[in-house]
Amino acid sequence: MIPYGKHAVNQTDIDAVVKVLEQQFLTQGEQVPAFEQALATYCQSQYAVAVNSGTSALHIACLAIGVGEGDVVWTSPLSFVASANCALYCGAKVDFVDIDAVTRNLCVDNLAQKLATATQLPKALVVVHYAGVSCDMQAISALAKQYGFAVIEDACHGLGGQYQNKPIGSCQYSDMTVLSFHPVKSITTAEGGAVLTNNPELQKQLVLYAKHGITRDESLMQQPSPGDWYYEQIALGFNYRLSDLHAALGISQLNRLDDFIQRRRRLVKNYQQQLQTLPLQLPDMQQVDTSAWHIYTVALKEHDRRQVFNALKAKGIGVNVHYIPIHLQPYYRQLGFKLGDFPIAEGFYHRALTLPLYPDLSDAEQTQVVDVLHEVLS
């Protein structure tokens, strides 16, 4: 079976992890700070806070800007549930802004219309860079300044991509950017995530919430420290720390990120050439050389998606669907959302099909995917 996504781990990655296993500190050693610095340098942000998942990163990003009971957070319905769950974890409510039919990102026009008529403005907007293509962050930032809400970039698909000649994650037009290092993402730490920011006060809050709400910073303590052993819990935080094992893998992977992204872009261009005669809506290619291309998702024009999905699986092609709109999940329906609330996202979901795309996908394997797809759709 050719999977839709797969990590690319080599001997250098393995050696980096083994080296940590042979050292004294498996956690709270030197690897996590080194990984954070490497991420910040690569993304051209001032700070990076590494945590144990992208979901944890989203949670502490919301906490850092004070999302809580009585607030509402908006996001895209076309994402994994974590993009919305992070607000619920904080006691806030969630609402959605429908997507653009071409880019599949949150639609700026829909956002502007929703803001103009909202009875309650959002405390924050979680902007999802679907498939690795950046949203129109400059336009979103302008609306954020006009209406007074924070912007969190959910760039779990986006590491390695660019926007306006700067890396996704630079936070040029946002308060924070969230990354994921799940095995199918741009790089992997097995499980892991990070929050990037240029704001030193947000960085302090992020670190606090990721580490039990505990500090050894005397400037934050209520009494002078009696010794190096002393710490104080000053907030209700969480154990979201990343281990040094995971960070070592991340550092090693980050060294190959540009190669990974170039390979993904080359594979995407091959797909575009070889699938153009099929009854498919292919991804918009205006950002072909700036997207991180986390996934390659087409939309069926004529065929029944279930039949095509099952036929491809039966022939060894591990396709997937990204995503079931969040508001259609049973939990969110209980909150009052229903079919028809966000029709563009819903319409795309019913036709969407994610094809295999990962750096180690060989040319021969990609040709096999294309040949089988031609066979099934002919």
Backbone hydrogen bonds, N-H to C=O, Kabsch-Sander energy under -0.5 kcal/mol:
donor,donor_aa,acceptor,acceptor_aa,energy
2,I,316,G,-2.9
9,V,7,H,-0.5
14,I,10,N,-2.0
15,D,11,Q,-3.0
16,A,12,T,-1.9
17,V,13,D,-1.8
18,V,14,I,-2.6
19,K,15,D,-2.3
20,V,16,A,-1.2
21,L,17,V,-2.0
22,E,18,V,-1.5
23,Q,20,V,-1.6
26,L,24,Q,-0.6
34,A,30,E,-1.6
35,F,31,Q,-2.5
36,E,32,V,-2.7
37,Q,33,P,-2.2
38,A,34,A,-2.2
39,L,35,F,-2.5
40,A,36,E,-2.4
41,T,37,Q,-2.5
42,Y,38,A,-2.5
43,C,39,L,-2.8
44,Q,40,A,-0.9
45,S,40,A,-1.9
47,Y,197,T,-2.3
49,V,195,V,-2.5
50,A,48,A,-0.5
51,V,193,G,-2.9
52,N,240,Y,-1.6
54,G,192,G,-0.6
57,A,53,S,-1.8
58,L,54,G,-2.2
59,H,55,T,-2.1
60,I,56,S,-2.6
61,A,57,A,-1.8
62,C,58,L,-2.0
63,L,59,H,-2.3
64,A,60,I,-2.5
65,I,61,A,-1.0
66,G,63,L,-1.7
67,V,62,C,-2.4
70,G,91,G,-0.6
71,D,68,G,-2.2
73,V,93,K,-2.5
74,W,124,A,-2.1
75,T,95,D,-1.5
76,S,126,V,-0.6
79,S,77,P,-1.3
83,S,80,F,-1.9
84,A,81,V,-1.6
85,N,81,V,-2.8
86,C,82,A,-1.6
87,A,84,A,-1.3
88,L,84,A,-1.1
89,Y,85,N,-2.4
90,C,86,C,-0.6
90,C,87,A,-0.8
91,G,88,L,-1.8
92,A,87,A,-2.0
93,K,71,D,-2.7
95,D,73,V,-2.1
97,V,75,T,-2.0
100,D,105,N,-3.1
104,R,100,D,-2.0
106,L,128,V,-0.5
107,C,98,D,-2.1
108,V,106,L,-0.5
111,L,107,C,-2.2
112,A,108,V,-2.6
113,Q,109,D,-2.3
114,K,110,N,-2.4
115,L,111,L,-2.5
116,A,112,A,-2.0
117,T,113,Q,-1.0
118,A,114,K,-0.7
118,A,115,L,-0.6
123,K,72,V,-3.0
124,A,72,V,-0.8
125,L,150,A,-2.3
126,V,74,W,-3.0
127,V,125,L,-0.8
127,V,152,I,-2.7
128,V,126,V,-0.6
129,H,127,V,-0.5
129,H,154,D,-2.0
130,Y,128,V,-1.5
132,G,129,H,-1.8
133,V,130,Y,-1.8
134,S,132,G,-0.5
137,M,135,C,-2.0
140,I,136,D,-2.0
141,S,137,M,-2.7
142,A,138,Q,-1.8
143,L,139,A,-1.8
144,A,140,I,-2.3
145,K,141,S,-2.2
146,Q,142,A,-1.9
147,Y,143,L,-2.6
148,G,144,A,-1.9
149,F,144,A,-1.2
150,A,123,K,-2.3
152,I,125,L,-2.8
153,E,151,V,-0.5
153,E,176,M,-2.9
154,D,127,V,-3.4
154,D,152,I,-0.7
155,A,153,E,-1.4
155,A,178,V,-1.8
158,G,155,A,-1.2
159,L,155,A,-0.8
161,G,158,G,-2.6
162,Q,290,T,-2.7
163,Y,166,K,-3.0
166,K,163,Y,-1.4
168,I,161,G,-2.6
170,S,167,P,-1.8
174,S,171,C,-0.6
175,D,151,V,-2.3
176,M,151,V,-1.4
177,T,196,L,-2.1
178,V,153,E,-3.5
179,L,194,A,-2.8
181,F,192,G,-2.9
185,K,182,H,-2.5
189,T,181,F,-2.1
191,E,189,T,-1.6
193,G,51,V,-2.2
194,A,179,L,-1.5
195,V,49,V,-2.1
196,L,177,T,-3.2
197,T,47,Y,-1.7
198,N,175,D,-0.5
203,Q,199,N,-2.2
204,K,200,P,-1.8
205,Q,201,E,-1.8
206,L,202,L,-2.8
207,V,203,Q,-2.4
208,L,204,K,-2.1
209,Y,205,Q,-2.7
210,A,206,L,-1.8
211,K,207,V,-1.0
211,K,208,L,-0.7
212,H,238,F,-2.4
213,G,208,L,-2.4
214,I,211,K,-2.0
215,T,232,E,-2.7
218,E,216,R,-0.8
220,L,217,D,-2.1
221,M,217,D,-0.6
221,M,218,E,-0.7
230,Y,227,G,-1.9
232,E,215,T,-2.2
234,I,213,G,-2.8
234,I,232,E,-0.7
235,A,213,G,-1.0
237,G,212,H,-1.1
237,G,235,A,-1.3
238,F,209,Y,-2.3
240,Y,210,A,-2.1
240,Y,238,F,-1.5
244,D,26,L,-2.1
245,L,26,L,-1.0
247,A,243,S,-2.1
248,A,244,D,-2.4
249,L,245,L,-1.7
250,G,246,H,-2.2
251,I,247,A,-2.6
252,S,248,A,-2.0
253,Q,249,L,-2.6
254,L,250,G,-2.6
255,N,251,I,-1.1
256,R,253,Q,-2.0
257,L,254,L,-1.1
260,F,256,R,-2.4
261,I,257,L,-2.6
262,Q,258,D,-2.3
263,R,259,D,-2.1
264,R,260,F,-2.2
265,R,261,I,-2.5
266,R,262,Q,-2.1
267,L,263,R,-2.3
268,V,264,R,-2.3
269,K,265,R,-2.2
270,N,266,R,-1.8
271,Y,267,L,-2.4
272,Q,268,V,-2.6
273,Q,269,K,-1.8
274,Q,270,N,-2.3
275,L,271,Y,-1.9
276,Q,272,Q,-0.6
278,L,275,L,-1.7
280,L,278,L,-2.6
281,Q,299,A,-3.2
282,L,280,L,-0.8
284,D,102,V,-0.6
288,V,285,M,-1.7
290,T,287,Q,-1.6
291,S,287,Q,-2.3
292,A,132,G,-1.6
294,H,131,A,-1.8
295,I,131,A,-0.7
296,Y,355,L,-0.6
297,T,295,I,-0.5
298,V,353,L,-2.7
299,A,281,Q,-1.8
300,L,351,R,-2.9
301,K,279,P,-2.0
302,E,279,P,-0.6
308,V,304,D,-2.2
309,F,305,R,-3.1
310,N,306,R,-2.6
311,A,307,Q,-2.3
312,L,308,V,-2.5
313,K,309,F,-2.2
314,A,310,N,-2.3
315,K,311,A,-1.0
316,G,313,K,-1.9
317,I,312,L,-2.7
318,G,2,I,-3.3
318,G,316,G,-0.7
319,V,317,I,-2.0
320,N,354,T,-1.7
326,I,77,P,-2.5
328,L,325,P,-1.9
329,Q,326,I,-1.9
332,Y,329,Q,-0.6
333,R,329,Q,-2.2
334,Q,330,P,-1.7
335,L,332,Y,-0.5
336,G,333,R,-1.6
337,F,332,Y,-1.7
341,D,338,K,-1.8
346,E,342,F,-2.0
347,G,343,P,-2.7
348,F,344,I,-2.2
349,Y,345,A,-2.3
350,H,346,E,-1.8
351,R,347,G,-0.5
351,R,348,F,-1.4
352,A,348,F,-1.2
352,A,349,Y,-0.6
353,L,298,V,-2.3
354,T,320,N,-3.4
355,L,296,Y,-2.6
355,L,353,L,-0.6
357,L,4,Y,-2.5
361,L,358,Y,-2.2
362,S,360,D,-0.5
366,Q,362,S,-2.5
367,T,363,D,-2.4
368,Q,364,A,-1.9
369,V,365,E,-2.2
370,V,366,Q,-2.5
371,D,367,T,-2.8
372,V,368,Q,-2.4
373,L,369,V,-2.3
374,H,370,V,-2.5
375,E,371,D,-2.2
376,V,372,V,-2.7
377,L,373,L,-2.3
378,S,374,H,-1.1
